[in-house]
Amino acid sequence: MTTAPGPKTAMVLAAGLGTRMRPLTDDRPKALIRVAGRALVDRVLDKLAAAGVERAVVNVHHFADQVEAHLRRRRDMEIVFSDE
């Protein structure tokens, strides 16, 4: 029995204001907060890439420019931005 391949596109919700994480989010979005040297959004995208996802739609809003600039450096998958 063969298993069906997993999804090739995923959605990452990164548009929140991060109010519960203040003051860490006073100057950056929650998605870019670093935990053990790695941004939260990168931790999610790393797992998706390892699972075979080829495209991630990332919704952005709060400090959207920072998230977009950060994610444009990734080369392991296509990143599509949805500005909410």
BAGU-193822 format. One record per atom (N, C-alpha, C): x, y, z; atom name. Coordinates in steps of 0.02 Angstrom, whole numbers, plus 50000, padded with zeros to 5 digits. Atoms other than C-alpha are relative to their C-alpha. Example, Ala and Ser with C-alpha at 12.3 -4.5 7.8 and 13.67 -1.06 7.14 Angstrom:
2
     X     Y     Z atom
 50045 49941 50000    N
 50615 49775 50390   CA
 50045 50060 50000    C
 49958 49941 49997    N
 50684 49947 50357   CA
 49961 50055 50037    C
END
This chain:
84
     X     Y     Z atom
 50042 49941 50000    N
 50000 50000 50000   CA
 50044 50062 50000    C
 49962 49938 50002    N
 50069 50170 49953   CA
 49960 50055 50033    C
 50034 49943 49968    N
 50031 50329 50046   CA
 50000 50059 49952    C
 50006 49940 50042    N
 49973 50486 49959   CA
 50050 50052 50023    C
 49954 49947 49980    N
 50097 50628 49955   CA
 49963 50054 50041    C
 50029 49947 49959    N
 50068 50767 50080   CA
 49987 50063 49960    C
 50015 49937 50034    N
 50011 50942 50039   CA
 50064 50035 49977    C
 49943 49963 50027    N
 50128 51049 49934   CA
 49996 50075 50016    C
 50009 49930 49982    N
 50056 51216 49992   CA
 49972 50003 50071    C
 50024 49991 49931    N
 50029 51275 50171   CA
 49989 50074 50013    C
 50013 49931 49979    N
 49964 51432 50254   CA
 50030 50010 50069    C
 49970 49983 49936    N
 50061 51513 50396   CA
 49969 50066 50023    C
 50034 49940 49973    N
 49965 51637 50504   CA
 50050 50041 50040    C
 49949 49958 49969    N
 50085 51777 50548   CA
 49979 50073 50004    C
 50023 49931 50003    N
 49976 51933 50549   CA
 49980 50030 50067    C
 50022 49975 49934    N
 49941 51950 50735   CA
 50040 50059 50025    C
 49967 49941 49971    N
 49984 52104 50835   CA
 50051 49982 50053    C
 49952 50020 49949    N
 50079 52007 50968   CA
 49993 50037 50065    C
 50010 49960 49940    N
 50001 52106 51110   CA
 50019 49964 50064    C
 49984 50037 49938    N
 50027 51968 51238   CA
 50075 49991 50009    C
 49927 50009 49995    N
 50214 51966 51202   CA
 50036 50066 50008    C
 49967 49936 49988    N
 50246 52150 51236   CA
 50042 49995 50063    C
 49970 49950 50044    N
 50374 52225 51259   CA
 50041 49970 49942    C
 49961 50030 50054    N
 50458 52099 51141   CA
 49975 50021 49931    C
 50029 49984 50065    N
 50339 52150 51002   CA
 49990 50075 49990    C
 50006 49928 50009    N
 50354 52338 51023   CA
 50033 50023 49935    C
 49964 49978 50060    N
 50475 52348 50876   CA
 50007 49945 49947    C
 49997 50055 50048    N
 50451 52182 50784   CA
 49938 49957 50007    C
 50058 50044 49996    N
 50313 52059 50743   CA
 50017 49937 50039    C
 49991 50062 49962    N
 50288 51904 50848   CA
 50035 49947 49958    C
 49970 50050 50044    N
 50339 51798 50698   CA
 50076 50004 49998    C
 49927 49991 50002    N
 50516 51869 50709   CA
 50033 49997 50068    C
 49970 50010 49934    N
 50540 51841 50895   CA
 50044 49938 49996    C
 49953 50056 50003    N
 50691 51729 50915   CA
 49995 49957 50063    C
 49998 50050 49946    N
 50688 51571 51020   CA
 50059 49955 49984    C
 49939 50039 50010    N
 50855 51484 51040   CA
 50034 50018 49934    C
 49964 49976 50058    N
 50926 51591 50900   CA
 49964 49995 49933    C
 50037 50010 50063    N
 50790 51556 50771   CA
 49933 50034 50005    C
 50065 49966 50001    N
 50638 51662 50724   CA
 49944 49949 50000    C
 50057 50045 49996    N
 50470 51582 50763   CA
 49975 49980 49931    C
 50025 50016 50066    N
 50415 51593 50581   CA
 50047 49952 49964    C
 49952 50046 50031    N
 50575 51505 50525   CA
 49993 49930 50028    C
 50011 50067 49971    N
 50543 51363 50646   CA
 49942 49964 49967    C
 50059 50028 50034    N
 50372 51336 50567   CA
 50017 49980 49929    C
 49984 50012 50070    N
 50436 51350 50389   CA
 50051 49944 49992    C
 49952 50056 50003    N
 50582 51232 50425   CA
 49964 49933 50004    C
 50038 50063 49993    N
 50460 51097 50480   CA
 49958 49986 49938    C
 50038 50009 50061    N
 50350 51126 50328   CA
 50044 49977 49943    C
 49954 50020 50053    N
 50499 51114 50211   CA
 50022 49928 50009    C
 49980 50069 49986    N
 50555 50953 50295   CA
 49945 49951 49983    C
 50057 50043 50016    N
 50380 50883 50265   CA
 49984 50000 49926    C
 50010 50001 50072    N
 50392 50919 50079   CA
 49957 50056 49973    C
 50040 49943 50024    N
 50292 51080 50069   CA
 50045 50043 49955    C
 49962 49962 50049    N
 50349 51181 49918   CA
 49982 50074 49998    C
 50023 49931 50001    N
 50247 51341 49940   CA
 49965 50015 50066    C
 50034 49979 49940    N
 50195 51435 50096   CA
 49969 50068 49988    C
 50034 49935 50002    N
 50066 51574 50097   CA
 50003 50027 50071    C
 49990 49970 49933    N
 50111 51687 50243   CA
 49958 50064 50003    C
 50037 49937 49993    N
 49982 51814 50298   CA
 50037 50046 50047    C
 49962 49950 49962    N
 50059 51973 50365   CA
 49956 50061 50011    C
 50034 49937 49987    N
 49998 52136 50439   CA
 50044 50044 50043    C
 49961 49961 49951    N
 50088 52201 50594   CA
 50074 49995 49982    C
 49930 49999 50022    N
 50264 52254 50539   CA
 50011 49954 49940    C
 49997 50044 50059    N
 50231 52166 50373   CA
 50065 50007 49962    C
 49938 49989 50038    N
 50384 52245 50293   CA
 50058 49961 50030    C
 49946 50038 49968    N
 50498 52162 50421   CA
 49994 49925 49985    C
 50011 50071 50013    N
 50421 51990 50396   CA
 50017 49985 49927    C
 49987 50011 50071    N
 50428 52005 50207   CA
 50075 50003 49985    C
 49927 49995 50011    N
 50610 52062 50207   CA
 50036 49939 50027    C
 49968 50059 49969    N
 50658 51920 50323   CA
 49988 49938 49958    C
 50017 50061 50036    N
 50568 51786 50223   CA
 50024 49999 49928    C
 49974 49998 50069    N
 50631 51843 50053   CA
 50069 49968 49995    C
 49934 50032 50001    N
 50800 51770 50103   CA
 49996 49924 49996    C
 50007 50073 50002    N
 50731 51593 50110   CA
 50003 49976 49928    C
 49995 50029 50067    N
 50771 51483 49960   CA
 49974 49929 49997    C
 50020 50070 49998    N
 50699 51316 50015   CA
 49928 49989 49977    C
 50068 50006 50023    N
 50520 51354 49962   CA
 49977 50067 49973    C
 50030 49938 50023    N
 50414 51482 49874   CA
 49958 50030 50057    C
 50038 49964 49949    N
 50343 51612 49993   CA
 49954 50049 49965    C
 50049 49954 50027    N
 50183 51703 49944   CA
 49972 50040 50059    C
 50024 49958 49946    N
 50128 51851 50051   CA
 49928 50019 49988    C
 50069 49978 50001    N
 49947 51890 50092   CA
 49994 50053 50054    C
 50003 49945 49952    N
 49935 52061 50174   CA
 49929 50010 50024    C
 50067 49996 49971    N
 49786 52057 50289   CA
 49990 50067 50033    C
END
